[in-house]
Amino acid sequence: MADIPTFKTPRLLLRPWVPADRDAFAEMANDPRVMEFLTPLDRAGSDALADRIDAHFARHGFGYWAVEVPGEAPFIGYVGLGEISFPAPFTPAVEIAWRLASAHWGRGYATEAAAAVMGAAFDRFGLDEVVALTVPANRRSRAVMERLGMVRDPAEDFDHPRLAPGHPLRRHVLYRKRRLSHPALHGYSESN
């Protein structure tokens, strides 16, 4: 497996997953607040997603890092980068995404961790652009996208091809951030 970097922000540690993270991740998958705008997962589904995350790191050197609040919580969710695996007008593309336990919402953790990942996307991994997507009603995630300086063009909104016509989560909004618009992000460091 590729050597996975670890990132530190003022309050968080973004690190490779460990086996103990899977129990907390499965709990998140049973939280209706966390899954409100996502397809629900049972334990087998959450473990399969964790396996795909491990495989993505092995293939690309980046993926969805486990997020830890040192001294407070060993696993609060993930934030990271993933290659989009479905066909769409904007693919191929790398997406920045996050999923945090609802007990840790409202503290700025998603923005703090995502800013570190965005910095690494451009500075360490050399990406030219990062996208983010969600359903229009997901105001919390859209607010994080906007705090990261990502921009939405309503003409690029799309129907997710993996969801059937008429599915309430099918319509998605797309946000973009290009390397040229990336200011130097401070407040995180990398270690191995």
Residue frames as a rotation matrix with the C-alpha (Angstrom) as fourth column:
MET 1
0.582 0.813 0.000 0.00
0.813 -0.582 0.000 0.00
0.000 0.000 -1.000 0.00
ALA 2
0.101 -0.493 0.864 1.16
0.358 -0.792 -0.494 3.55
0.928 0.359 0.096 -0.71
ASP 3
-0.653 -0.363 -0.665 2.61
0.753 -0.214 -0.623 5.45
0.084 -0.907 0.413 2.20
ILE 4
0.305 0.884 0.353 -0.40
0.737 -0.454 0.501 7.46
0.604 0.108 -0.790 3.39
PRO 5
-0.677 -0.559 0.479 0.46
0.166 -0.750 -0.641 10.93
0.717 -0.354 0.601 4.69
THR 6
0.051 0.622 -0.782 -0.95
0.998 -0.011 0.056 12.23
0.027 -0.783 -0.621 7.95
PHE 7
-0.324 -0.082 0.942 -2.06
0.287 -0.958 0.015 15.84
0.901 0.275 0.334 8.29
LYS 8
-0.318 0.199 -0.927 -2.36
0.934 -0.101 -0.342 17.91
-0.162 -0.975 -0.154 11.45
THR 9
0.028 0.374 0.927 -4.49
0.311 -0.885 0.348 21.02
0.950 0.278 -0.142 11.79
PRO 10
-0.507 -0.263 0.821 -4.77
-0.588 -0.591 -0.553 23.16
0.631 -0.762 0.145 14.93
ARG 11
-0.106 0.561 0.821 -7.46
-0.960 0.159 -0.233 20.84
-0.261 -0.813 0.521 16.35
LEU 12
0.807 0.578 0.120 -7.52
-0.491 0.770 -0.409 17.70
-0.329 0.271 0.905 14.22
LEU 13
-0.474 -0.849 0.234 -5.48
-0.496 0.477 0.726 14.76
-0.728 0.228 -0.647 13.00
LEU 14
0.661 0.556 -0.504 -6.22
-0.731 0.324 -0.600 13.36
-0.170 0.765 0.621 9.53
ARG 15
-0.379 -0.823 0.423 -4.73
-0.780 0.530 0.333 9.88
-0.498 -0.204 -0.843 9.44
PRO 16
-0.649 0.143 -0.747 -4.98
-0.435 0.736 0.519 6.45
0.624 0.661 -0.416 7.82
TRP 17
0.445 0.879 0.170 -7.87
-0.746 0.259 0.614 4.30
0.496 -0.400 0.771 9.01
VAL 18
-0.817 -0.535 0.213 -7.35
-0.564 0.668 -0.485 1.66
0.117 -0.516 -0.848 11.70
PRO 19
-0.695 0.565 -0.445 -9.60
0.326 0.799 0.505 -1.37
0.641 0.206 -0.740 12.27
ALA 20
-0.598 0.472 -0.648 -11.25
0.714 -0.054 -0.698 0.23
-0.365 -0.880 -0.305 15.34
ASP 21
-0.845 0.273 -0.461 -12.59
-0.365 -0.923 0.122 3.06
-0.392 0.271 0.879 13.13
ARG 22
-0.817 0.513 -0.263 -15.02
-0.041 0.404 0.914 0.69
0.575 0.758 -0.309 11.44
ASP 23
-0.427 0.692 -0.582 -17.28
0.903 0.355 -0.240 0.38
0.041 -0.628 -0.777 14.51
ALA 24
-0.394 0.241 -0.887 -17.65
0.263 -0.895 -0.361 4.17
-0.881 -0.375 0.290 14.82
PHE 25
-0.890 0.047 -0.454 -18.15
-0.434 -0.391 0.811 4.44
-0.139 0.919 0.368 11.06
ALA 26
-0.702 0.674 -0.232 -20.94
0.464 0.679 0.569 1.84
0.541 0.292 -0.789 11.18
GLU 27
-0.318 0.574 -0.755 -22.60
0.804 -0.259 -0.536 3.86
-0.503 -0.777 -0.379 13.97
MET 28
-0.662 0.028 -0.749 -22.53
-0.252 -0.950 0.186 6.95
-0.706 0.312 0.635 11.76
ALA 29
-0.924 0.279 -0.261 -24.23
-0.191 0.254 0.948 4.94
0.331 0.926 -0.181 9.00
ASN 30
-0.397 0.812 -0.428 -27.12
0.840 0.509 0.186 4.33
0.369 -0.286 -0.884 11.42
ASP 31
-0.529 0.176 -0.830 -27.52
0.442 -0.778 -0.446 8.00
-0.725 -0.603 0.334 12.34
PRO 32
0.279 0.721 0.635 -30.45
0.932 -0.043 -0.361 9.44
-0.233 0.692 -0.683 10.33
ARG 33
0.781 -0.051 -0.623 -28.99
-0.039 -0.999 0.033 12.96
-0.624 -0.002 -0.782 10.60
VAL 34
-0.271 -0.957 -0.106 -25.68
-0.307 -0.018 0.951 11.87
-0.912 0.291 -0.289 9.05
MET 35
-0.761 -0.056 0.646 -27.41
0.452 0.669 0.590 9.85
-0.465 0.741 -0.484 6.32
GLU 36
0.067 0.895 -0.441 -30.18
0.122 -0.446 -0.886 12.36
-0.990 0.005 -0.139 5.54
PHE 37
0.560 0.110 -0.821 -28.75
-0.690 -0.487 -0.536 13.18
-0.459 0.866 -0.197 2.09
LEU 38
-0.537 -0.795 -0.282 -26.95
-0.842 0.483 0.240 9.88
-0.055 0.366 -0.929 1.48
THR 39
0.228 0.537 -0.812 -27.91
-0.500 0.780 0.376 6.33
0.836 0.320 0.446 0.59
PRO 40
0.586 0.043 0.809 -28.28
-0.801 0.181 0.570 4.39
-0.123 -0.982 0.140 3.87
LEU 41
-0.144 -0.710 -0.689 -25.69
-0.562 0.632 -0.534 1.70
0.815 0.310 -0.490 4.71
ASP 42
0.960 0.279 0.004 -25.95
-0.175 0.591 0.787 -1.36
0.217 -0.757 0.616 6.90
ARG 43
0.540 -0.806 0.243 -22.82
-0.359 0.040 0.932 -2.75
-0.761 -0.591 -0.268 8.62
ALA 44
0.210 -0.460 0.863 -21.81
0.725 0.665 0.178 -4.75
-0.656 0.588 0.474 5.55
GLY 45
0.696 0.131 0.706 -22.22
0.640 -0.559 -0.527 -1.60
0.325 0.819 -0.473 3.44
SER 46
0.904 -0.402 0.145 -20.15
-0.427 -0.827 0.367 0.58
-0.028 -0.394 -0.919 5.76
ASP 47
0.314 -0.820 0.479 -17.40
-0.029 0.496 0.868 -2.07
-0.949 -0.287 0.132 5.90
ALA 48
0.339 -0.144 0.930 -17.46
0.895 0.353 -0.271 -2.34
-0.290 0.924 0.248 2.09
LEU 49
0.913 -0.018 0.409 -17.08
0.139 -0.926 -0.351 1.44
0.385 0.377 -0.843 1.82
ALA 50
0.668 -0.723 0.178 -14.11
-0.515 -0.275 0.812 1.32
-0.538 -0.634 -0.556 4.23
ASP 51
0.210 -0.572 0.793 -12.58
0.508 0.757 0.412 -1.40
-0.835 0.316 0.449 2.02
ARG 52
0.596 0.059 0.801 -13.04
0.780 -0.283 -0.559 0.82
0.193 0.957 -0.215 -1.05
ILE 53
0.947 -0.296 0.127 -11.39
-0.319 -0.917 0.239 3.70
0.046 -0.267 -0.963 0.82
ASP 54
0.363 -0.845 0.393 -8.36
-0.159 0.359 0.920 1.48
-0.918 -0.396 -0.004 1.60
ALA 55
0.211 -0.241 0.947 -8.18
0.836 0.547 -0.047 0.37
-0.507 0.802 0.317 -2.05
HIS 56
0.884 0.144 0.444 -8.39
0.375 -0.786 -0.491 3.98
0.278 0.601 -0.749 -3.29
PHE 57
0.728 -0.684 0.035 -5.43
-0.524 -0.524 0.671 4.97
-0.441 -0.507 -0.740 -1.09
ALA 58
0.150 -0.693 0.705 -3.46
0.232 0.718 0.656 2.01
-0.961 0.066 0.269 -2.46
ARG 59
0.345 0.066 0.936 -4.18
0.924 0.150 -0.351 3.03
-0.164 0.986 -0.010 -6.07
HIS 60
0.588 0.096 0.803 -3.85
0.498 -0.826 -0.265 6.81
0.638 0.556 -0.533 -5.85
GLY 61
-0.525 -0.821 -0.223 -1.94
0.674 -0.242 -0.698 7.74
0.519 -0.517 0.681 -2.67
PHE 62
-0.893 0.356 0.276 -4.88
-0.447 -0.769 -0.456 9.82
0.050 -0.531 0.846 -1.52
GLY 63
-0.475 0.794 -0.380 -8.39
0.492 0.598 0.633 9.06
0.729 0.114 -0.675 -0.32
TYR 64
0.459 0.702 0.545 -10.71
-0.213 -0.509 0.834 9.71
0.862 -0.499 -0.084 2.61
TRP 65
-0.632 -0.774 -0.041 -8.65
-0.060 0.101 -0.993 10.23
0.772 -0.625 -0.110 5.77
ALA 66
0.210 0.587 -0.782 -10.01
0.849 0.287 0.443 9.27
0.485 -0.757 -0.438 9.18
VAL 67
-0.070 -0.157 0.985 -10.52
-0.198 -0.966 -0.168 12.41
0.978 -0.207 0.036 11.28
GLU 68
0.068 -0.044 -0.997 -9.53
0.892 0.450 0.041 12.35
0.447 -0.892 0.069 14.94
VAL 69
0.588 0.026 0.808 -9.89
-0.315 -0.913 0.258 15.01
0.745 -0.406 -0.529 17.64
PRO 70
-0.276 -0.793 -0.542 -6.76
0.223 0.496 -0.839 14.25
0.935 -0.353 0.040 19.70
GLY 71
-0.985 -0.174 -0.007 -7.54
0.027 -0.117 -0.993 13.75
0.172 -0.978 0.120 23.37
GLU 72
-0.485 0.872 0.070 -11.29
-0.757 -0.378 -0.534 13.90
-0.439 -0.311 0.843 22.73
ALA 73
0.623 0.736 0.264 -12.46
-0.415 0.598 -0.685 11.48
-0.663 0.317 0.678 20.05
PRO 74
-0.302 -0.848 0.436 -10.40
-0.044 0.469 0.882 8.86
-0.952 0.247 -0.179 18.17
PHE 75
-0.870 0.082 0.487 -12.69
0.493 0.187 0.850 8.86
-0.021 0.979 -0.203 15.10
ILE 76
-0.360 0.776 -0.518 -15.32
-0.028 -0.564 -0.825 11.45
-0.933 -0.282 0.225 14.15
GLY 77
0.773 0.630 0.070 -15.64
0.030 0.073 -0.997 10.61
-0.633 0.773 0.037 10.45
TYR 78
-0.082 -0.819 0.568 -13.68
0.845 0.245 0.475 11.17
-0.528 0.519 0.672 7.28
VAL 79
0.720 0.150 -0.678 -12.57
-0.248 -0.856 -0.453 13.98
-0.648 0.494 -0.579 4.98
GLY 80
-0.239 -0.911 0.336 -10.68
0.121 0.316 0.941 13.46
-0.963 0.266 0.034 1.78
LEU 81
-0.183 -0.022 -0.983 -10.32
-0.894 -0.411 0.176 13.09
-0.408 0.911 0.056 -1.96
GLY 82
-0.176 0.135 0.975 -11.76
0.161 0.981 -0.107 10.48
-0.971 0.138 -0.194 -4.28
GLU 83
-0.961 -0.094 -0.259 -11.82
-0.244 -0.144 0.959 9.92
-0.128 0.985 0.115 -8.01
ILE 84
-0.048 0.999 -0.025 -15.40
-0.774 -0.053 -0.631 10.07
-0.631 -0.011 0.776 -9.23
SER 85
-0.798 -0.341 0.497 -16.29
-0.111 0.894 0.434 6.64
-0.592 0.291 -0.751 -10.56
PHE 86
0.105 0.868 0.486 -19.44
0.660 0.305 -0.686 7.43
-0.743 0.393 -0.541 -12.53
PRO 87
-0.589 -0.304 0.749 -19.77
0.796 -0.380 0.472 9.10
0.141 0.874 0.465 -15.93
ALA 88
0.456 0.682 -0.572 -20.86
0.668 -0.687 -0.286 12.72
-0.588 -0.252 -0.769 -15.91
PRO 89
0.848 -0.095 0.521 -20.22
0.379 -0.579 -0.722 15.84
0.370 0.810 -0.455 -18.01
PHE 90
0.712 -0.575 0.402 -17.53
-0.669 -0.730 0.140 16.96
0.213 -0.368 -0.905 -15.50
THR 91
0.592 -0.521 0.615 -15.63
-0.137 0.687 0.713 13.65
-0.794 -0.506 0.335 -15.24
PRO 92
0.148 -0.373 -0.916 -12.90
0.773 0.621 -0.128 12.58
0.616 -0.689 0.381 -14.97
ALA 93
0.213 -0.039 0.976 -12.64
-0.421 -0.905 0.056 14.52
0.882 -0.423 -0.209 -11.71
VAL 94
-0.588 -0.365 -0.722 -11.46
0.557 0.465 -0.688 14.29
0.587 -0.807 -0.071 -8.13
GLU 95
0.393 0.846 0.361 -14.03
0.087 -0.425 0.901 15.07
0.915 -0.322 -0.241 -5.46
ILE 96
-0.868 -0.442 0.226 -13.45
-0.180 -0.145 -0.973 16.45
0.463 -0.885 0.046 -1.99
ALA 97
0.184 0.959 -0.217 -15.94
-0.117 0.241 0.963 14.99
0.976 -0.152 0.156 0.46
TRP 98
-0.831 -0.362 0.421 -16.63
-0.438 -0.038 -0.898 14.69
0.341 -0.931 -0.128 4.17
ARG 99
0.284 0.880 -0.379 -18.85
-0.049 0.409 0.911 12.76
0.957 -0.240 0.160 6.52
LEU 100
-0.780 -0.544 0.309 -18.71
-0.278 -0.142 -0.950 13.53
0.561 -0.827 -0.041 10.25
ALA 101
-0.488 0.580 -0.653 -20.63
0.820 0.560 -0.116 12.14
0.298 -0.592 -0.749 13.20
SER 102
0.231 0.700 0.676 -23.50
0.405 -0.701 0.587 14.49
0.885 0.138 -0.446 14.08
ALA 103
0.739 0.007 -0.673 -22.22
0.668 -0.135 0.732 14.88
-0.086 -0.991 -0.105 17.66
HIS 104
-0.188 -0.921 -0.341 -19.29
0.718 -0.366 0.593 16.81
-0.671 -0.133 0.730 16.18
TRP 105
0.003 0.276 0.961 -21.21
0.877 -0.462 0.130 19.13
0.480 0.843 -0.244 13.84
GLY 106
0.823 0.472 0.317 -21.24
0.344 -0.857 0.383 22.89
0.452 -0.206 -0.868 14.34
ARG 107
0.685 -0.640 -0.348 -17.62
0.298 -0.190 0.936 23.16
-0.665 -0.745 0.060 15.52
GLY 108
0.647 -0.419 -0.637 -15.98
-0.716 -0.621 -0.319 23.96
-0.262 0.662 -0.702 12.19
TYR 109
0.011 -0.693 0.721 -14.26
-0.231 0.700 0.676 20.58
-0.973 -0.174 -0.153 11.97
ALA 110
0.513 0.220 0.830 -15.45
0.666 0.507 -0.547 19.82
-0.541 0.833 0.114 8.43
THR 111
0.983 -0.146 0.115 -14.14
-0.040 -0.772 -0.635 23.15
0.181 0.619 -0.764 7.12
GLU 112
0.455 -0.863 0.221 -10.85
-0.769 -0.255 0.586 22.86
-0.450 -0.437 -0.779 9.03
ALA 113
-0.002 -0.440 0.898 -10.16
0.075 0.896 0.439 19.34
-0.997 0.069 0.032 7.79
ALA 114
0.641 0.325 0.695 -11.36
0.680 0.179 -0.711 20.06
-0.356 0.928 -0.106 4.25
ALA 115
0.907 -0.387 -0.167 -9.13
-0.419 -0.873 -0.251 23.15
-0.049 0.297 -0.953 4.01
ALA 116
0.045 -0.921 0.388 -6.12
-0.614 0.280 0.738 20.97
-0.788 -0.272 -0.553 4.88
VAL 117
0.043 0.040 0.998 -7.17
0.502 0.863 -0.056 18.37
-0.864 0.503 0.017 2.30
MET 118
0.935 0.305 0.182 -7.75
0.314 -0.471 -0.824 21.07
-0.166 0.828 -0.536 -0.33
GLY 119
0.570 -0.800 -0.189 -4.26
-0.748 -0.600 0.283 22.42
-0.340 -0.020 -0.940 0.32
ALA 120
-0.225 -0.662 0.715 -2.80
-0.260 0.748 0.611 18.93
-0.939 -0.048 -0.340 -0.06
ALA 121
0.547 0.506 0.667 -4.82
0.500 0.441 -0.745 18.33
-0.671 0.741 -0.012 -3.25
PHE 122
0.987 -0.144 0.070 -3.04
-0.037 -0.631 -0.775 21.19
0.156 0.763 -0.628 -4.96
ASP 123
0.489 -0.849 0.200 0.31
-0.872 -0.472 0.132 21.35
-0.018 -0.238 -0.971 -3.15
ARG 124
-0.220 -0.597 0.771 1.15
-0.600 0.706 0.375 17.68
-0.769 -0.380 -0.514 -2.51
PHE 125
-0.040 0.305 0.952 -0.88
0.400 0.878 -0.264 15.77
-0.916 0.370 -0.157 -5.09
GLY 126
-0.837 -0.490 -0.243 -0.63
0.025 -0.478 0.878 18.33
-0.547 0.729 0.413 -7.91
LEU 127
-0.148 0.856 0.495 -4.30
0.928 0.293 -0.231 18.36
-0.343 0.425 -0.838 -8.85
ASP 128
-0.901 -0.131 0.414 -5.46
0.327 -0.832 0.448 21.19
0.286 0.539 0.793 -11.10
GLU 129
-0.369 0.854 0.366 -9.07
-0.689 -0.516 0.510 21.12
0.624 -0.064 0.779 -9.92
VAL 130
-0.964 0.236 -0.124 -11.21
0.257 0.699 -0.668 19.65
-0.071 -0.676 -0.734 -7.16
VAL 131
-0.417 0.895 0.157 -14.99
-0.333 -0.311 0.890 19.31
0.846 0.319 0.428 -7.29
ALA 132
-0.945 0.295 0.141 -17.64
-0.029 0.353 -0.935 18.76
-0.326 -0.888 -0.325 -4.64
LEU 133
-0.575 0.802 -0.161 -21.21
-0.298 -0.022 0.954 17.62
0.762 0.597 0.252 -5.08
THR 134
-0.908 0.417 -0.039 -24.32
0.206 0.362 -0.909 17.17
-0.365 -0.834 -0.414 -3.00
VAL 135
-0.168 0.929 0.330 -28.08
0.960 0.077 0.271 17.47
0.226 0.362 -0.904 -3.19
PRO 136
-0.259 0.063 0.964 -29.47
0.204 -0.972 0.119 21.03
0.944 0.227 0.239 -3.31
ALA 137
0.700 0.680 0.220 -31.07
-0.076 -0.236 0.969 20.73
0.710 -0.694 -0.114 0.15
ASN 138
0.494 -0.573 -0.654 -27.80
0.854 0.463 0.239 19.90
0.166 -0.676 0.717 1.92
ARG 139
0.848 -0.056 0.528 -27.14
-0.028 -0.998 -0.061 23.43
0.530 0.037 -0.847 3.15
ARG 140
0.798 -0.588 0.135 -24.50
-0.177 -0.014 0.984 22.37
-0.576 -0.809 -0.115 5.70
SER 141
0.163 -0.771 0.615 -22.23
0.727 0.516 0.453 20.79
-0.667 0.374 0.645 3.10
ARG 142
0.450 0.039 0.892 -22.86
0.779 -0.505 -0.371 23.56
0.437 0.862 -0.257 0.61
ALA 143
0.978 -0.113 0.176 -21.81
-0.184 -0.868 0.462 26.09
0.101 -0.484 -0.869 3.25
VAL 144
0.429 -0.877 0.215 -18.53
0.147 0.303 0.941 24.20
-0.891 -0.373 0.260 3.75
MET 145
0.171 -0.335 0.926 -17.97
0.971 0.216 -0.101 24.20
-0.166 0.917 0.363 -0.02
GLU 146
0.718 0.169 0.675 -18.49
0.385 -0.904 -0.183 27.96
0.580 0.392 -0.714 -0.11
ARG 147
0.895 -0.445 0.039 -16.19
-0.262 -0.451 0.853 28.55
-0.362 -0.774 -0.520 2.89
LEU 148
0.207 -0.838 0.505 -13.53
0.525 0.530 0.666 26.63
-0.826 0.127 0.549 0.96
GLY 149
-0.271 -0.276 -0.922 -13.90
-0.470 -0.798 0.377 29.11
-0.840 0.536 0.087 -1.90
MET 150
-0.765 0.078 0.639 -15.56
0.502 0.694 0.516 26.63
-0.403 0.715 -0.570 -4.21
VAL 151
-0.619 0.501 -0.604 -17.89
-0.619 -0.785 -0.017 28.02
-0.483 0.363 0.797 -6.87
ARG 152
-0.320 0.635 0.703 -21.14
0.504 0.742 -0.442 26.65
-0.802 0.213 -0.558 -8.25
ASP 153
-0.844 0.243 -0.479 -22.45
-0.530 -0.517 0.672 27.21
-0.084 0.821 0.565 -11.76
PRO 154
-0.127 0.877 0.463 -26.18
-0.502 0.345 -0.793 26.26
-0.855 -0.333 0.397 -11.73
ALA 155
0.427 0.254 -0.868 -25.85
-0.903 0.161 -0.398 25.23
0.038 0.954 0.298 -15.39
GLU 156
-0.467 -0.698 -0.543 -23.68
-0.623 0.696 -0.358 22.31
0.627 0.172 -0.759 -14.19
ASP 157
-0.238 0.473 0.848 -26.27
-0.794 0.409 -0.451 20.86
-0.560 -0.780 0.278 -11.80
PHE 158
-0.532 -0.074 -0.843 -26.90
-0.672 0.643 0.368 17.25
0.515 0.762 -0.392 -12.80
ASP 159
0.675 0.707 0.211 -28.88
-0.727 0.588 0.356 14.10
0.128 -0.393 0.911 -12.12
HIS 160
-0.246 -0.794 0.556 -26.75
-0.833 0.467 0.298 11.47
-0.496 -0.390 -0.776 -10.38
PRO 161
-0.134 0.200 -0.971 -26.56
-0.854 0.474 0.216 8.53
0.503 0.858 0.107 -12.80
ARG 162
-0.865 -0.228 -0.447 -26.53
-0.018 0.904 -0.426 5.93
0.502 -0.361 -0.786 -10.00
LEU 163
-0.715 0.698 -0.043 -29.94
0.031 -0.030 -0.999 7.02
-0.699 -0.715 0.000 -8.70
ALA 164
-0.496 0.592 0.635 -33.15
0.859 0.441 0.260 6.18
-0.126 0.674 -0.728 -10.53
PRO 165
-0.723 0.371 0.582 -35.33
0.005 -0.840 0.542 8.86
0.691 0.395 0.606 -12.13
GLY 166
0.349 0.917 0.192 -37.69
-0.120 -0.160 0.980 10.19
0.929 -0.365 0.055 -9.49
HIS 167
0.116 -0.378 -0.918 -35.36
0.911 0.409 -0.053 9.33
0.396 -0.830 0.392 -6.58
PRO 168
0.924 0.372 -0.084 -35.50
0.373 -0.835 0.406 12.25
0.081 -0.406 -0.910 -4.11
LEU 169
0.468 -0.823 -0.323 -31.67
0.029 -0.351 0.936 12.49
-0.883 -0.447 -0.141 -3.97
ARG 170
0.414 -0.310 0.856 -31.03
0.861 0.439 -0.257 12.26
-0.296 0.843 0.449 -7.71
ARG 171
0.764 -0.111 0.636 -30.56
0.278 -0.832 -0.480 15.99
0.583 0.543 -0.605 -8.44
HIS 172
0.313 -0.755 -0.576 -27.10
0.889 0.019 0.458 17.28
-0.335 -0.655 0.678 -7.45
VAL 173
0.978 -0.197 -0.075 -25.26
-0.209 -0.948 -0.240 20.58
-0.024 0.251 -0.968 -7.42
LEU 174
0.483 -0.873 0.073 -21.62
0.849 0.446 -0.283 20.78
0.215 0.199 0.956 -8.45
TYR 175
0.919 -0.336 -0.206 -18.97
-0.227 -0.878 0.421 23.09
-0.323 -0.340 -0.883 -6.98
ARG 176
0.633 -0.755 0.168 -15.45
0.637 0.386 -0.667 23.56
0.439 0.530 0.725 -8.34
LYS 177
0.801 -0.534 -0.270 -12.15
-0.274 -0.729 0.628 25.00
-0.532 -0.429 -0.730 -7.21
ARG 178
0.824 -0.562 0.070 -9.19
0.269 0.279 -0.922 25.31
0.499 0.778 0.381 -9.53
ARG 179
0.206 -0.868 -0.451 -5.56
0.978 0.162 0.135 25.42
-0.044 -0.469 0.882 -8.53
LEU 180
-0.469 -0.425 0.774 -5.24
0.570 -0.815 -0.102 28.97
0.675 0.394 0.624 -9.87
SER 181
0.220 0.640 0.736 -7.84
-0.264 -0.687 0.676 30.16
0.939 -0.344 0.018 -7.37
HIS 182
0.665 0.010 -0.747 -6.17
0.586 0.612 0.530 28.35
0.463 -0.790 0.401 -4.47
PRO 183
0.499 -0.544 0.675 -4.62
-0.644 -0.753 -0.131 30.70
0.580 -0.370 -0.726 -1.93
ALA 184
-0.551 -0.724 -0.415 -1.92
-0.137 0.569 -0.811 29.24
0.823 -0.390 -0.413 0.30
LEU 185
0.646 0.763 -0.020 -3.73
-0.170 0.169 0.971 27.46
0.744 -0.624 0.238 3.11
HIS 186
-0.473 -0.808 0.350 -2.08
-0.513 -0.070 -0.855 27.70
0.716 -0.585 -0.382 6.49
GLY 187
-0.018 0.458 0.889 -2.70
-0.999 0.029 -0.035 25.92
-0.041 -0.888 0.457 9.75
TYR 188
0.944 0.233 0.235 -1.87
-0.247 0.969 0.030 22.33
-0.221 -0.086 0.972 8.79
SER 189
-0.094 -0.986 -0.137 1.28
-0.967 0.057 0.248 20.27
-0.237 0.156 -0.959 8.59
GLU 190
0.729 0.270 -0.629 2.10
-0.499 0.839 -0.218 16.92
0.468 0.473 0.746 7.07
SER 191
-0.178 -0.802 0.570 3.92
-0.946 0.299 0.125 14.08
-0.271 -0.517 -0.812 8.75
ASN 192
0.281 0.235 -0.930 4.47
-0.565 0.824 0.038 10.39
0.776 0.515 0.365 8.09
